[in-house]
């Protein structure tokens, strides 16, 4: 028995994306050898396991023998898998109820695959690298997990006015699975929008993503607040996880306000820097003459380590910056580690004791020795104490001044630490 209409699929698929509506464009023809008239109502299009949209379908199609009509409707397949066009059906009704019965006509035999959407194949990672005065440097890493290579990928980034430095559009060809790609850009504003378009086996895929710019970490804020004149700093700085350990006690030293608090008098620490870049070749530290001395760098298990020795024993707190160079590929980046060298409480107590004795006539030599040489002369303290045994009341009063001297030194150190800048 001949079908009441002939269906020609004008845009046949090989692959379509699950969850997206795809248009079906067909031409239906009433054979000329037929003698009666048929009608195709829009509500009679059926596709099992799919959602049909007939907004573009005419309200009612009437076909005389030899007539041809173009029909378009939308189909959305929620699940992945193999399907055949034969399951798409169109009901054909007689124009006059008493002419013949209603008939169901299927599409031509053609298999197609419904595959996962691009959102399930692409994985994104958007992270913050560092901050400038009015912008943030970020890195966008993306990778696709589809079982087949992507023929082409086009990425468009917006808003363009928020991208101070970095790509606005980027093309990739023959992008293989599990191959990560990374892009760096300097942004102002609070988000980055990405429009991705790709072609796989002739099928177009599109996806839109928005990424909020990551907020600054507490450590980064503390480091920014600890330095006022940041416009004088070099811009090509490396950002590495840094850890400091007391060599003798093997205890980590906490990072406070962007700096490590250390003590002097030949005290030794272990400075460890994690390798944050797989292309890194070398790391070199620079000694701070008279203040910090470093040992040769050792690399083991992804960590660069050096031993640092604090050479001086300051009377007042002193800030020190330790510089190092990182060789990444063919470029060199500068790294910085900040230390606050704290005076030992015993040092200030000894100075106060010597100063109290120095207020006597013979104790003056001891005070000069402490200030000029940075050392404590036990003989000068002993001489001052011996003289006090036969000293006058004024000399005894001067000696007792060591308590307020010790307190004054603590206050001066506190004020000096607050207002001392890099």
C-alpha contacts under 8 A as a table, 3 or more apart, distances in Angstrom:
res1	aa1	res2	aa2	distance
3	X	6	X	6.88
3	X	105	X	7.04
4	X	30	X	6.49
4	X	31	X	7.25
4	X	34	X	7.87
4	X	38	X	7.88
4	X	92	X	7.28
4	X	103	X	7.62
4	X	105	X	7.87
5	X	28	X	6.25
5	X	29	X	5.40
5	X	30	X	4.73
5	X	31	X	6.44
5	X	92	X	7.91
5	X	105	X	7.52
6	X	28	X	5.49
6	X	29	X	5.09
6	X	30	X	6.51
6	X	31	X	7.22
7	X	26	X	6.64
7	X	27	X	5.86
7	X	28	X	4.73
7	X	29	X	6.74
7	X	107	X	6.31
7	X	108	X	7.16
8	X	26	X	5.50
8	X	27	X	5.13
8	X	28	X	6.46
8	X	107	X	7.83
8	X	108	X	7.46
9	X	12	X	5.91
9	X	24	X	7.66
9	X	25	X	6.31
9	X	26	X	4.48
9	X	27	X	6.59
9	X	107	X	7.57
9	X	108	X	7.57
10	X	24	X	8.00
10	X	25	X	5.57
10	X	26	X	5.23
10	X	27	X	7.02
11	X	24	X	6.76
11	X	25	X	5.92
11	X	26	X	7.51
12	X	24	X	7.89
13	X	16	X	6.82
13	X	112	X	6.07
14	X	111	X	7.28
14	X	112	X	4.66
14	X	113	X	6.25
15	X	112	X	5.59
15	X	113	X	4.73
15	X	114	X	5.73
15	X	115	X	6.87
15	X	201	X	7.79
15	X	203	X	6.56
16	X	22	X	7.62
16	X	112	X	7.76
16	X	113	X	6.46
16	X	114	X	4.99
16	X	115	X	6.19
16	X	203	X	6.77
17	X	20	X	5.97
17	X	77	X	7.86
17	X	114	X	5.53
17	X	115	X	5.04
17	X	116	X	5.82
17	X	117	X	5.33
17	X	205	X	7.75
18	X	76	X	7.09
18	X	77	X	5.31
18	X	78	X	5.25
18	X	79	X	5.85
18	X	80	X	5.98
18	X	114	X	5.69
18	X	115	X	5.70
18	X	116	X	5.52
18	X	117	X	5.86
19	X	76	X	6.00
19	X	77	X	5.78
19	X	78	X	4.72
19	X	79	X	7.37
19	X	117	X	7.17
20	X	76	X	5.62
20	X	77	X	7.19
20	X	78	X	7.89
21	X	74	X	5.96
21	X	75	X	5.36
21	X	76	X	4.41
21	X	77	X	7.59
22	X	74	X	5.45
22	X	75	X	5.36
22	X	76	X	6.30
23	X	72	X	6.61
23	X	73	X	5.68
23	X	74	X	4.38
23	X	75	X	6.33
24	X	72	X	5.48
24	X	73	X	5.41
24	X	74	X	5.90
24	X	75	X	7.11
25	X	70	X	7.30
25	X	71	X	5.89
25	X	72	X	4.55
25	X	73	X	6.92
26	X	70	X	5.90
26	X	71	X	5.36
26	X	72	X	6.45
27	X	68	X	6.83
27	X	69	X	5.66
27	X	70	X	4.54
27	X	71	X	6.16
28	X	68	X	5.62
28	X	69	X	5.34
28	X	70	X	6.42
28	X	71	X	7.40
29	X	63	X	7.76
29	X	66	X	6.76
29	X	67	X	5.75
29	X	68	X	4.21
29	X	69	X	6.44
30	X	34	X	7.41
30	X	63	X	6.18
30	X	64	X	6.57
30	X	65	X	5.22
30	X	66	X	5.25
30	X	67	X	5.45
30	X	68	X	6.40
31	X	34	X	5.71
31	X	65	X	5.66
31	X	66	X	5.26
31	X	67	X	7.64
32	X	35	X	7.73
32	X	65	X	4.53
32	X	66	X	4.07
32	X	67	X	7.73
33	X	65	X	6.85
33	X	66	X	7.78
34	X	65	X	5.59
35	X	65	X	6.34
36	X	64	X	6.96
36	X	65	X	6.89
36	X	94	X	7.92
36	X	95	X	8.00
36	X	99	X	7.66
37	X	62	X	7.13
37	X	63	X	5.84
37	X	64	X	4.82
37	X	65	X	6.67
37	X	94	X	6.48
37	X	95	X	5.50
37	X	96	X	7.82
38	X	62	X	5.86
38	X	63	X	5.44
38	X	64	X	6.81
38	X	92	X	6.60
38	X	93	X	5.73
38	X	94	X	4.48
38	X	95	X	4.69
39	X	60	X	6.97
39	X	61	X	5.49
39	X	62	X	4.48
39	X	63	X	6.25
39	X	92	X	6.00
39	X	93	X	5.15
39	X	94	X	5.82
39	X	95	X	5.24
40	X	44	X	7.26
40	X	60	X	6.03
40	X	61	X	5.00
40	X	62	X	6.52
40	X	90	X	7.78
40	X	91	X	6.53
40	X	92	X	5.09
40	X	93	X	6.16
41	X	44	X	5.79
41	X	58	X	8.00
41	X	59	X	6.42
41	X	60	X	4.76
41	X	61	X	6.30
41	X	91	X	7.73
41	X	92	X	7.73
41	X	93	X	7.93
42	X	45	X	6.35
42	X	54	X	6.58
42	X	57	X	5.95
42	X	58	X	6.52
42	X	59	X	5.77
42	X	60	X	6.33
43	X	54	X	7.63
44	X	90	X	5.85
44	X	91	X	5.09
44	X	92	X	7.86
45	X	52	X	7.64
45	X	88	X	7.56
45	X	89	X	5.82
45	X	90	X	4.71
45	X	91	X	6.53
46	X	52	X	7.05
46	X	88	X	5.95
46	X	89	X	5.19
46	X	90	X	6.52
47	X	50	X	5.66
47	X	51	X	7.20
47	X	52	X	6.83
47	X	75	X	7.77
47	X	87	X	6.18
47	X	88	X	4.58
47	X	89	X	6.33
48	X	87	X	6.59
48	X	88	X	7.16
49	X	77	X	6.80
49	X	78	X	7.80
50	X	75	X	6.47
50	X	76	X	5.49
50	X	77	X	4.68
50	X	78	X	6.67
51	X	75	X	5.65
51	X	76	X	5.08
51	X	77	X	6.62
52	X	73	X	7.22
52	X	74	X	5.66
52	X	75	X	4.69
52	X	76	X	6.60
53	X	56	X	7.88
53	X	73	X	5.82
53	X	74	X	4.66
53	X	75	X	6.19
54	X	57	X	4.90
54	X	72	X	7.73
54	X	73	X	4.96
54	X	74	X	6.41
55	X	73	X	6.98
56	X	71	X	7.98
56	X	72	X	5.93
56	X	73	X	5.76
57	X	71	X	6.25
57	X	72	X	5.84
57	X	73	X	5.86
58	X	61	X	6.59
58	X	71	X	7.69
62	X	95	X	7.40
63	X	66	X	7.91
63	X	67	X	5.54
63	X	68	X	7.20
63	X	69	X	7.89
64	X	67	X	5.41
77	X	80	X	7.54
77	X	114	X	7.28
79	X	114	X	7.27
80	X	113	X	7.49
80	X	114	X	4.82
80	X	115	X	5.15
80	X	116	X	6.28
81	X	113	X	5.79
81	X	114	X	5.25
81	X	115	X	6.71
82	X	111	X	7.05
82	X	112	X	5.98
82	X	113	X	4.57
82	X	114	X	6.30
83	X	111	X	5.68
83	X	112	X	5.51
83	X	113	X	6.11
83	X	114	X	7.43
84	X	87	X	6.09
84	X	109	X	6.64
84	X	110	X	5.45
84	X	111	X	4.24
84	X	112	X	6.16
85	X	88	X	5.60
85	X	106	X	7.84
85	X	107	X	5.62
85	X	108	X	6.39
85	X	109	X	5.81
85	X	110	X	5.22
85	X	111	X	6.21
85	X	112	X	7.60
86	X	89	X	7.30
86	X	106	X	5.24
86	X	107	X	4.75
86	X	108	X	5.81
86	X	109	X	5.29
86	X	110	X	7.03
87	X	106	X	6.52
87	X	107	X	7.15
88	X	106	X	5.78
88	X	107	X	5.81
89	X	104	X	6.46
89	X	105	X	5.64
89	X	106	X	4.47
89	X	107	X	6.44
90	X	104	X	5.80
90	X	105	X	5.30
90	X	106	X	6.35
91	X	102	X	7.03
91	X	103	X	5.78
91	X	104	X	4.52
91	X	105	X	6.21
92	X	102	X	5.85
92	X	103	X	5.25
92	X	104	X	6.19
92	X	105	X	7.27
93	X	101	X	6.99
93	X	102	X	4.57
93	X	103	X	6.50
94	X	97	X	5.96
94	X	98	X	7.93
94	X	99	X	6.27
94	X	100	X	5.95
94	X	101	X	6.72
94	X	102	X	6.43
95	X	99	X	7.66
96	X	99	X	5.62
97	X	100	X	6.89
97	X	101	X	7.79
116	X	120	X	6.57
116	X	121	X	7.58
117	X	120	X	5.76
117	X	121	X	7.07
117	X	205	X	7.61
118	X	121	X	5.09
118	X	122	X	6.19
118	X	205	X	6.35
118	X	206	X	7.06
118	X	207	X	6.70
119	X	122	X	5.52
119	X	123	X	7.82
119	X	207	X	6.62
120	X	123	X	7.66
121	X	144	X	5.11
121	X	145	X	4.92
121	X	146	X	5.34
122	X	142	X	6.77
122	X	143	X	5.72
122	X	144	X	4.37
122	X	145	X	6.47
123	X	142	X	5.51
123	X	143	X	5.33
123	X	144	X	6.12
123	X	145	X	7.77
124	X	140	X	7.18
124	X	141	X	5.82
124	X	142	X	4.53
124	X	143	X	6.81
125	X	140	X	5.81
125	X	141	X	5.05
125	X	142	X	6.30
126	X	138	X	7.03
126	X	139	X	5.82
126	X	140	X	4.58
126	X	141	X	6.41
126	X	211	X	7.05
127	X	138	X	5.64
127	X	139	X	5.49
127	X	140	X	6.70
127	X	213	X	7.85
127	X	214	X	6.49
128	X	136	X	7.24
128	X	137	X	6.26
128	X	138	X	4.43
128	X	139	X	6.44
128	X	213	X	7.35
128	X	214	X	5.80
128	X	215	X	7.82
128	X	216	X	7.89
129	X	136	X	7.64
129	X	137	X	5.48
129	X	138	X	5.21
129	X	139	X	6.77
129	X	239	X	7.20
130	X	136	X	6.10
130	X	137	X	5.37
130	X	138	X	7.25
130	X	239	X	7.32
131	X	134	X	7.73
131	X	135	X	6.03
131	X	136	X	4.35
131	X	137	X	5.92
131	X	216	X	7.93
132	X	135	X	5.15
132	X	136	X	5.91
132	X	137	X	7.60
133	X	230	X	7.95
133	X	231	X	7.68
134	X	188	X	6.91
135	X	164	X	7.94
135	X	186	X	6.30
135	X	187	X	5.42
135	X	188	X	4.87
136	X	186	X	5.46
136	X	187	X	5.26
136	X	188	X	6.49
137	X	184	X	7.13
137	X	185	X	5.74
137	X	186	X	4.25
137	X	187	X	6.26
138	X	184	X	5.78
138	X	185	X	5.62
138	X	186	X	6.27
138	X	187	X	7.40
138	X	213	X	7.83
139	X	182	X	6.72
139	X	183	X	5.67
139	X	184	X	4.47
139	X	185	X	6.53
140	X	182	X	5.55
140	X	183	X	5.25
140	X	184	X	6.37
141	X	180	X	6.63
141	X	181	X	5.60
141	X	182	X	4.28
141	X	183	X	6.52
142	X	180	X	5.66
142	X	181	X	5.54
142	X	182	X	6.56
143	X	177	X	7.37
143	X	178	X	5.95
143	X	179	X	5.90
143	X	180	X	4.53
143	X	181	X	6.44
144	X	176	X	7.97
144	X	177	X	5.55
144	X	178	X	5.87
144	X	179	X	7.25
144	X	180	X	7.68
145	X	177	X	5.45
145	X	178	X	5.77
146	X	149	X	7.29
146	X	177	X	6.11
147	X	177	X	6.71
148	X	176	X	7.25
148	X	177	X	6.59
149	X	174	X	6.18
149	X	175	X	5.64
149	X	176	X	4.54
149	X	177	X	5.81
149	X	200	X	7.59
150	X	153	X	7.04
150	X	173	X	7.38
150	X	174	X	5.52
150	X	175	X	5.03
150	X	176	X	6.41
150	X	177	X	7.80
150	X	198	X	7.09
150	X	199	X	6.54
150	X	200	X	5.44
151	X	173	X	5.79
151	X	174	X	4.73
151	X	175	X	6.61
151	X	198	X	7.33
151	X	199	X	5.74
151	X	200	X	5.68
151	X	201	X	7.42
152	X	171	X	7.26
152	X	172	X	5.65
152	X	173	X	4.46
152	X	174	X	5.94
152	X	175	X	6.93
152	X	198	X	5.44
152	X	199	X	5.68
152	X	200	X	7.64
153	X	171	X	5.68
153	X	172	X	5.00
153	X	173	X	6.40
153	X	175	X	7.61
153	X	196	X	7.06
153	X	197	X	5.81
153	X	198	X	4.38
153	X	199	X	6.97
154	X	169	X	7.22
154	X	170	X	5.86
154	X	171	X	4.64
154	X	172	X	6.52
154	X	196	X	5.76
154	X	197	X	5.17
154	X	198	X	6.20
155	X	169	X	5.53
155	X	170	X	5.22
155	X	171	X	6.48
155	X	194	X	6.66
155	X	195	X	5.73
155	X	196	X	4.68
155	X	197	X	6.57
156	X	168	X	5.88
156	X	169	X	4.53
156	X	170	X	6.73
156	X	194	X	5.72
156	X	195	X	5.13
156	X	196	X	6.57
157	X	160	X	6.91
157	X	167	X	7.33
157	X	168	X	4.97
157	X	169	X	6.17
157	X	192	X	7.07
157	X	193	X	5.78
157	X	194	X	4.84
157	X	195	X	6.61
158	X	161	X	7.68
158	X	162	X	7.39
158	X	163	X	7.52
158	X	168	X	7.02
158	X	192	X	6.21
158	X	193	X	5.15
158	X	194	X	6.55
159	X	162	X	5.52
159	X	163	X	7.04
159	X	192	X	6.96
159	X	193	X	6.82
160	X	163	X	5.36
160	X	168	X	6.72
161	X	164	X	7.25
162	X	187	X	5.58
162	X	188	X	4.95
162	X	189	X	5.91
163	X	166	X	6.51
163	X	168	X	7.80
163	X	185	X	6.97
163	X	186	X	6.08
163	X	187	X	4.79
163	X	188	X	6.56
164	X	185	X	7.54
164	X	186	X	5.45
164	X	187	X	5.64
164	X	188	X	7.04
165	X	185	X	5.40
165	X	186	X	4.94
165	X	187	X	7.17
166	X	183	X	7.82
166	X	184	X	6.30
166	X	185	X	4.24
166	X	186	X	6.40
167	X	170	X	6.62
167	X	183	X	7.86
167	X	185	X	7.10
172	X	175	X	6.48
175	X	179	X	7.36
176	X	179	X	5.91
189	X	213	X	7.76
190	X	212	X	5.76
190	X	213	X	5.23
191	X	210	X	6.73
191	X	211	X	5.42
191	X	212	X	4.12
191	X	213	X	5.06
192	X	210	X	5.70
192	X	211	X	5.12
192	X	212	X	6.35
192	X	213	X	7.02
193	X	208	X	7.37
193	X	209	X	5.82
193	X	210	X	4.37
193	X	211	X	6.30
194	X	208	X	5.75
194	X	209	X	5.18
194	X	210	X	6.21
195	X	206	X	7.29
195	X	207	X	5.96
195	X	208	X	4.57
195	X	209	X	6.53
196	X	206	X	5.57
196	X	207	X	5.25
196	X	208	X	6.29
197	X	204	X	7.10
197	X	205	X	5.59
197	X	206	X	4.44
197	X	207	X	6.64
198	X	204	X	5.84
198	X	205	X	5.26
198	X	206	X	6.57
199	X	202	X	5.69
199	X	203	X	5.32
199	X	204	X	4.63
199	X	205	X	6.17
200	X	203	X	5.26
200	X	204	X	6.75
200	X	205	X	7.84
216	X	220	X	6.06
216	X	221	X	6.39
217	X	220	X	5.18
217	X	221	X	6.27
218	X	221	X	5.13
218	X	222	X	6.12
219	X	222	X	5.14
219	X	223	X	6.20
219	X	257	X	7.40
219	X	258	X	6.54
220	X	223	X	5.09
220	X	224	X	6.13
220	X	258	X	7.60
221	X	224	X	5.06
221	X	225	X	6.09
222	X	225	X	5.19
222	X	226	X	6.17
222	X	256	X	7.84
222	X	257	X	4.71
222	X	258	X	5.57
223	X	226	X	5.22
223	X	227	X	6.87
223	X	257	X	5.81
223	X	258	X	4.24
223	X	259	X	7.73
224	X	227	X	5.69
224	X	228	X	7.68
224	X	230	X	7.89
224	X	258	X	7.97
225	X	228	X	6.82
225	X	257	X	7.77
226	X	257	X	6.27
226	X	258	X	6.83
226	X	421	X	7.88
227	X	230	X	6.27
227	X	421	X	6.77
227	X	422	X	6.57
228	X	421	X	7.68
229	X	232	X	6.09
229	X	233	X	7.83
230	X	233	X	5.41
234	X	237	X	6.77
236	X	333	X	5.87
236	X	334	X	6.50
237	X	333	X	5.70
237	X	334	X	4.94
237	X	335	X	5.68
237	X	336	X	7.99
238	X	326	X	7.61
238	X	333	X	5.81
238	X	334	X	5.91
238	X	335	X	5.28
239	X	335	X	7.19
240	X	273	X	6.46
240	X	274	X	6.32
240	X	275	X	7.19
240	X	276	X	6.10
241	X	273	X	5.85
241	X	274	X	5.52
241	X	276	X	7.68
242	X	271	X	7.35
242	X	272	X	5.83
242	X	273	X	4.65
242	X	274	X	6.62
243	X	252	X	7.11
243	X	253	X	7.56
243	X	271	X	5.99
243	X	272	X	5.08
243	X	273	X	6.41
244	X	252	X	5.69
244	X	253	X	5.44
244	X	254	X	7.81
244	X	260	X	7.64
244	X	269	X	6.73
244	X	270	X	5.69
244	X	271	X	4.67
244	X	272	X	6.21
245	X	250	X	5.73
245	X	251	X	5.28
245	X	252	X	4.20
245	X	253	X	5.55
245	X	269	X	5.58
245	X	270	X	5.06
245	X	271	X	6.58
246	X	249	X	5.50
246	X	250	X	5.06
246	X	251	X	5.33
246	X	252	X	6.33
246	X	253	X	6.85
246	X	268	X	6.78
246	X	269	X	4.68
246	X	270	X	6.37
247	X	250	X	5.17
247	X	251	X	7.64
247	X	268	X	5.84
247	X	269	X	4.77
247	X	270	X	5.74
248	X	268	X	7.58
248	X	269	X	7.91
253	X	260	X	6.66
253	X	261	X	7.38
254	X	260	X	6.49
254	X	261	X	7.73
255	X	258	X	5.90
255	X	259	X	5.44
255	X	260	X	5.04
255	X	261	X	7.58
256	X	259	X	5.43
256	X	260	X	6.30
256	X	261	X	7.52
258	X	338	X	6.97
259	X	337	X	7.29
259	X	338	X	4.72
259	X	339	X	5.02
259	X	340	X	6.34
260	X	338	X	6.37
260	X	339	X	4.68
260	X	340	X	5.96
261	X	339	X	5.89
261	X	340	X	4.78
261	X	341	X	6.04
261	X	342	X	6.68
262	X	339	X	6.79
262	X	340	X	6.14
262	X	341	X	5.02
262	X	342	X	6.06
263	X	267	X	6.58
263	X	310	X	7.07
263	X	313	X	7.27
263	X	341	X	5.47
263	X	342	X	5.30
263	X	343	X	6.52
263	X	344	X	6.83
264	X	267	X	5.40
264	X	310	X	4.83
264	X	311	X	5.98
264	X	312	X	5.34
264	X	313	X	4.58
264	X	314	X	7.33
264	X	341	X	6.77
264	X	342	X	7.47
264	X	343	X	7.43
264	X	344	X	7.90
265	X	310	X	6.44
265	X	311	X	5.76
265	X	312	X	5.60
265	X	313	X	4.97
266	X	309	X	5.74
266	X	310	X	5.18
266	X	311	X	5.00
266	X	312	X	7.19
267	X	309	X	5.73
267	X	310	X	5.45
267	X	311	X	7.49
268	X	307	X	6.88
268	X	308	X	5.71
268	X	309	X	4.50
268	X	310	X	6.43
269	X	307	X	5.81
269	X	308	X	5.37
269	X	309	X	6.50
270	X	305	X	6.84
270	X	306	X	5.95
270	X	307	X	4.69
270	X	308	X	6.28
271	X	305	X	5.61
271	X	306	X	5.40
271	X	307	X	6.15
271	X	308	X	6.94
272	X	303	X	6.39
272	X	304	X	5.62
272	X	305	X	4.46
272	X	306	X	6.71
273	X	303	X	5.64
273	X	304	X	5.10
273	X	305	X	6.43
274	X	302	X	6.17
274	X	303	X	4.51
274	X	304	X	6.26
275	X	278	X	7.17
275	X	280	X	7.44
275	X	302	X	5.35
275	X	303	X	5.65
275	X	304	X	7.01
277	X	280	X	5.50
277	X	328	X	7.63
279	X	328	X	5.60
279	X	329	X	5.89
280	X	326	X	7.13
280	X	327	X	5.81
280	X	328	X	4.31
280	X	329	X	6.48
281	X	326	X	7.66
281	X	327	X	5.44
281	X	328	X	5.88
281	X	329	X	6.94
282	X	326	X	5.91
282	X	327	X	5.14
282	X	328	X	7.56
283	X	297	X	7.41
283	X	304	X	7.46
283	X	324	X	6.91
283	X	325	X	5.68
283	X	326	X	4.64
283	X	327	X	6.39
284	X	297	X	7.01
284	X	324	X	5.34
284	X	325	X	5.21
284	X	326	X	6.68
285	X	294	X	7.07
285	X	297	X	7.72
285	X	322	X	7.53
285	X	323	X	6.15
285	X	324	X	4.20
285	X	325	X	6.57
286	X	294	X	7.40
286	X	322	X	6.77
286	X	323	X	5.69
286	X	324	X	5.81
287	X	292	X	5.81
287	X	293	X	5.08
287	X	294	X	5.88
287	X	322	X	7.12
287	X	323	X	7.94
288	X	291	X	5.46
288	X	292	X	4.90
288	X	293	X	6.49
288	X	321	X	7.96
288	X	322	X	6.70
289	X	292	X	6.51
289	X	293	X	7.38
290	X	293	X	7.89
290	X	311	X	6.37
290	X	312	X	6.91
291	X	310	X	5.99
291	X	311	X	5.08
291	X	312	X	5.56
291	X	320	X	7.96
292	X	308	X	6.54
292	X	309	X	5.66
292	X	310	X	4.92
292	X	311	X	5.79
292	X	322	X	7.94
293	X	308	X	5.51
293	X	309	X	5.15
293	X	310	X	6.74
293	X	311	X	7.14
294	X	306	X	6.51
294	X	307	X	5.65
294	X	308	X	4.44
294	X	309	X	6.46
295	X	306	X	5.66
295	X	307	X	5.25
295	X	308	X	6.47
296	X	306	X	6.24
296	X	307	X	7.79
297	X	304	X	6.53
297	X	305	X	5.60
297	X	306	X	4.81
297	X	307	X	7.97
298	X	304	X	5.68
298	X	305	X	5.18
298	X	306	X	6.38
299	X	302	X	6.81
299	X	303	X	5.66
299	X	304	X	4.51
299	X	305	X	6.34
300	X	303	X	5.44
300	X	304	X	6.63
310	X	313	X	7.97
313	X	343	X	6.43
313	X	344	X	7.64
313	X	374	X	7.96
314	X	317	X	6.51
314	X	318	X	7.13
314	X	341	X	7.40
314	X	342	X	7.14
314	X	343	X	5.39
315	X	343	X	5.44
315	X	344	X	7.92
315	X	347	X	6.88
315	X	348	X	6.58
316	X	342	X	6.99
316	X	343	X	5.81
316	X	412	X	7.93
316	X	413	X	5.26
316	X	416	X	7.60
317	X	340	X	6.73
317	X	341	X	5.51
317	X	342	X	4.68
317	X	343	X	5.86
317	X	413	X	6.16
317	X	416	X	7.28
317	X	417	X	6.04
318	X	340	X	5.75
318	X	341	X	5.07
318	X	342	X	6.76
318	X	417	X	7.45
319	X	338	X	7.33
319	X	339	X	5.75
319	X	340	X	4.50
319	X	341	X	6.07
319	X	420	X	7.67
319	X	421	X	7.78
319	X	422	X	7.21
320	X	338	X	5.98
320	X	339	X	5.18
320	X	340	X	6.32
320	X	341	X	7.33
321	X	336	X	6.58
321	X	337	X	5.81
321	X	338	X	4.62
321	X	339	X	6.24
322	X	336	X	5.75
322	X	337	X	5.13
322	X	338	X	6.24
322	X	339	X	7.73
323	X	334	X	7.14
323	X	335	X	5.81
323	X	336	X	4.70
323	X	337	X	6.51
324	X	334	X	5.99
324	X	335	X	5.06
324	X	336	X	6.28
325	X	332	X	6.47
325	X	333	X	5.76
325	X	334	X	4.79
325	X	335	X	5.96
326	X	332	X	5.53
326	X	333	X	5.07
326	X	334	X	6.21
326	X	335	X	7.05
327	X	330	X	7.07
327	X	331	X	5.95
327	X	332	X	4.55
327	X	333	X	6.43
328	X	331	X	5.45
328	X	332	X	6.05
328	X	333	X	7.31
343	X	347	X	6.75
343	X	348	X	7.37
344	X	347	X	5.19
344	X	348	X	6.84
345	X	348	X	5.41
345	X	349	X	6.28
346	X	349	X	4.96
346	X	350	X	6.04
347	X	350	X	5.20
347	X	351	X	6.21
348	X	351	X	5.04
348	X	352	X	6.08
348	X	406	X	6.39
348	X	409	X	6.99
348	X	410	X	7.97
349	X	352	X	5.05
349	X	353	X	6.15
349	X	406	X	6.09
350	X	353	X	5.05
350	X	354	X	6.07
350	X	376	X	7.10
351	X	354	X	5.09
351	X	355	X	5.91
351	X	367	X	7.71
351	X	370	X	7.08
351	X	376	X	7.58
351	X	406	X	7.86
352	X	355	X	4.98
352	X	356	X	6.10
352	X	402	X	4.85
352	X	403	X	7.08
352	X	405	X	5.58
352	X	406	X	5.16
353	X	356	X	5.17
353	X	357	X	6.39
353	X	381	X	7.51
353	X	399	X	7.85
353	X	402	X	5.40
354	X	357	X	5.14
354	X	358	X	5.88
354	X	363	X	7.43
354	X	366	X	6.33
354	X	367	X	5.82
354	X	370	X	7.91
354	X	380	X	7.55
354	X	381	X	5.75
354	X	402	X	7.90
355	X	358	X	4.72
355	X	359	X	6.37
355	X	363	X	7.82
355	X	364	X	7.86
355	X	366	X	7.83
355	X	367	X	5.58
355	X	399	X	7.94
355	X	402	X	6.52
355	X	405	X	7.79
356	X	359	X	5.50
356	X	360	X	7.56
356	X	398	X	5.91
356	X	399	X	4.17
356	X	400	X	6.47
356	X	401	X	5.66
356	X	402	X	4.59
356	X	405	X	7.88
357	X	360	X	5.60
357	X	363	X	4.91
357	X	364	X	7.40
357	X	366	X	7.94
357	X	381	X	6.62
357	X	384	X	4.96
357	X	385	X	6.77
357	X	398	X	7.34
357	X	399	X	5.24
358	X	361	X	6.89
358	X	362	X	6.84
358	X	363	X	3.57
358	X	364	X	4.00
358	X	365	X	6.92
358	X	366	X	6.24
358	X	367	X	5.50
358	X	384	X	6.99
358	X	399	X	7.90
359	X	363	X	6.29
359	X	364	X	6.30
359	X	395	X	7.19
359	X	398	X	5.58
359	X	399	X	6.72
360	X	363	X	5.25
360	X	364	X	6.70
360	X	384	X	7.11
360	X	388	X	7.94
360	X	395	X	5.41
360	X	398	X	6.71
360	X	399	X	7.28
361	X	364	X	6.08
362	X	365	X	6.62
362	X	383	X	7.35
362	X	384	X	6.34
362	X	387	X	7.49
363	X	366	X	5.46
363	X	367	X	6.85
363	X	380	X	6.35
363	X	381	X	7.18
363	X	383	X	6.94
363	X	384	X	4.86
364	X	367	X	5.30
364	X	368	X	6.47
365	X	368	X	5.27
365	X	369	X	6.29
365	X	380	X	6.86
366	X	369	X	5.14
366	X	370	X	6.35
366	X	377	X	6.40
366	X	379	X	7.96
366	X	380	X	4.55
366	X	381	X	6.63
367	X	370	X	5.20
367	X	371	X	6.30
368	X	371	X	5.31
368	X	372	X	5.95
369	X	372	X	5.40
369	X	373	X	5.62
369	X	374	X	7.38
369	X	375	X	6.98
369	X	376	X	7.42
369	X	377	X	7.00
370	X	373	X	5.59
370	X	374	X	5.06
370	X	375	X	5.04
370	X	376	X	5.45
370	X	377	X	6.98
371	X	374	X	5.47
371	X	375	X	7.64
377	X	380	X	5.48
377	X	381	X	6.75
378	X	381	X	5.18
378	X	382	X	6.17
379	X	382	X	5.00
379	X	383	X	6.02
380	X	383	X	5.10
380	X	384	X	6.15
381	X	384	X	5.12
381	X	385	X	6.25
382	X	385	X	5.17
382	X	386	X	6.14
383	X	386	X	5.09
383	X	387	X	6.15
384	X	387	X	5.22
384	X	388	X	6.30
385	X	388	X	5.11
385	X	389	X	6.89
386	X	389	X	5.53
386	X	390	X	7.70
387	X	390	X	5.78
387	X	391	X	5.97
388	X	391	X	4.56
388	X	392	X	7.71
388	X	395	X	6.76
388	X	396	X	6.35
391	X	394	X	7.85
391	X	395	X	5.74
391	X	396	X	6.69
392	X	395	X	5.37
392	X	396	X	6.55
393	X	396	X	5.10
393	X	397	X	6.23
394	X	397	X	4.98
394	X	398	X	6.21
395	X	398	X	5.00
395	X	399	X	6.29
396	X	399	X	5.11
396	X	400	X	6.38
397	X	400	X	5.20
397	X	401	X	6.59
398	X	401	X	5.24
398	X	402	X	7.80
399	X	402	X	6.08
400	X	403	X	6.51
401	X	404	X	5.64
401	X	405	X	6.19
402	X	405	X	4.88
402	X	406	X	6.06
403	X	406	X	5.19
403	X	407	X	6.43
404	X	407	X	4.93
404	X	408	X	5.97
405	X	408	X	5.03
405	X	409	X	6.16
406	X	409	X	5.20
406	X	410	X	6.48
407	X	410	X	5.14
407	X	411	X	6.39
408	X	411	X	5.09
408	X	412	X	6.08
409	X	412	X	5.10
409	X	413	X	6.07
410	X	413	X	5.14
410	X	414	X	6.23
411	X	414	X	5.10
411	X	415	X	6.26
412	X	415	X	5.20
412	X	416	X	5.93
413	X	416	X	5.00
413	X	417	X	5.96
414	X	417	X	5.17
414	X	418	X	6.39
415	X	418	X	5.23
415	X	419	X	6.38
416	X	419	X	5.43
416	X	420	X	5.69
417	X	420	X	5.35
